[in-house]
Amino acid sequence: MWELDAVRGLMLVLMLSTHLPTKFAIPASQPFGFVSAAEGFVMLSAYMAGLVYTRRYMRDGIAAMHKAFLRRALVVYACQAACLLFLFTLIAVLGLAIPQPDVQHLMWYYLQQPTTAFLSALALIYNPPLLDILPIYVMFMLISPWVLSIGLRHGWRAILAISGLLWFATQFGLSQSLYSWLVDLTGLPVPFSETGAFETFGWQLLWIFGLWLGSTHARVPPEQRRPFPRLLVLGAAVIAGTFLVWRHLTGQAPFPDGDPINFLWDKWHLGPMRLLNFFSLVILAMHYDGALKRYLPRLPFLETMGQSSLSVFCAHLVVVLLALCVVGVATPARSSWLDAALYIGSVTLLYGVAVIMRSGKAAATSRQQARPATVLAGAGPGGTAPGVRAAGERGANRGGR
């Protein structure tokens, strides 16, 4: 599904454009309306998880699906731990030595309470800015096999209803209330502001929606899927078009800073108007999927990056943190040529990481494909090597069950 790889690659480029300290950060942020790359990336990741692991469930059973989810969660956790180690060592040293106030502010809690911060970060409680998205991925991946199992066996209505209620409660301070209760119960010293900008109980709605959609598409072929009603597509086009024009007329927020109505578009709580904007874009993308694939040119550059999205995402964090240490935040006095060189060099570096990861995966696949020939070459007089015969017997037993 090259189109999904290309979209994930685009989301990665947009996230780099937003986080990298250049003059291009604000213009590149939220280019499609009051929706950021994070919403698309989370939903696409959940969609792929629902698609892939539902097929694993249908092919190998529920136990295999649970193990696959757990392995992936451990990989994401290992990436988060590596990024934390990088932040707490090299970036901390550079931020203090140069010095860079913005870097010091980014990790102020760690600088004040290093031991508590380090241990609570490994426990996914303390989540510094820029490193606060992978922890919710880990949590979502851990609960996903249970959610998927219930959805496949008993339907998704109750799951989607509960997810919607949790999101609704988040708009009225659910996370803050639960955190205050936890502090009273355990004496947890980490400030609520340092637990991550993303409201987990709000963003789970996008994950559950993507998981449901991917699971549904894994079981229903494209030709059997019901098309959207014309009125719904028309409404989505009007909403998406309005928000697109509005965003580029007013800037990142629909109303001036300080206006309380901006909360309806809030990114961190996933406000209702932001959700409306996002789902309008999803409806349009799904409705015009065939036309987009026929008429838009393929971009192998983005596809390659999307195929190694986790590695590229972690590399983008390294690049952004190093840029903050070395060149600091963007200022009007800095040359536009320097910002352009920084941006082009960063994109090129991330593409290089994607190419290396793709080459490594291709080499691993080649070794796996060559392994049966090696085993057969060592087969006994009966013509079948013991390992191959045992594997065949296991496969036959599975089929019998």
Order of alpha helices (4+ residues) and beta strands (2+ residues): alpha-alpha-alpha-alpha-alpha-alpha-alpha-alpha-alpha-alpha-alpha-alpha-alpha-alpha-alpha-alpha-alpha-alpha-alpha
